[in-house]
Amino acid sequence: MDLKLIVPQKEDLWFKKELKEDPDTMDYNRGYDLNFAGYNRTDGTIQTDLSELENVWAEKWIGNEPTNFYYFIKNNDTFIGEIYAKLDKIKNSYEIGIVIKGEHRGRGYATPAIKLLCEELKAKGIKKLYHKLPASRKSAIKADINNGFIIKKENIDGMSKFGKTEKLVYLEKEL
């Protein structure tokens, strides 16, 4: 495994579009009561305009916004997912997120990818991270714990998914 994080260039954003439109990748997103353009509640996908990604999204995530850090995860030369950290000003902490493309899940990528993100953020002077996850995402929680995250709260009420309130786990890590 030769995992690395790369800051995407605009010409790489086809992969972001591919992630958002792939039902196997977005299955974790199914059933939420979300109301925004392109979201399909049945399969969790988000239909995305590539030019919007290149212009609006890229400016926020890979442009001049110093409070957001976004990377594609590559194994050798293959794009396998995305990982990010965004500033939560209220908590004075960075919320992380990771999505591994459906066809690459279950191969042990999440733990080393989170480790790389933590190293990158620590080098940038970031001090504190957190991650909120549905309690049902056991392997994602395990990847966080493997990277030194500590469960701070459990059974937190989250969003409505298929008409039921989802329970969340809240994890933190000091860098």
Beta strands, then each sheet from edge to edge (+ up, - down):
strand 1: 3-6
strand 2: 68-75
strand 3: 78-88
strand 4: 93-100
strand 5: 128-134
strand 6: 150-161
strand 7: 164-174
sheet 1: 1+ 2- 3+ 4- 5- 7+ 6-
end
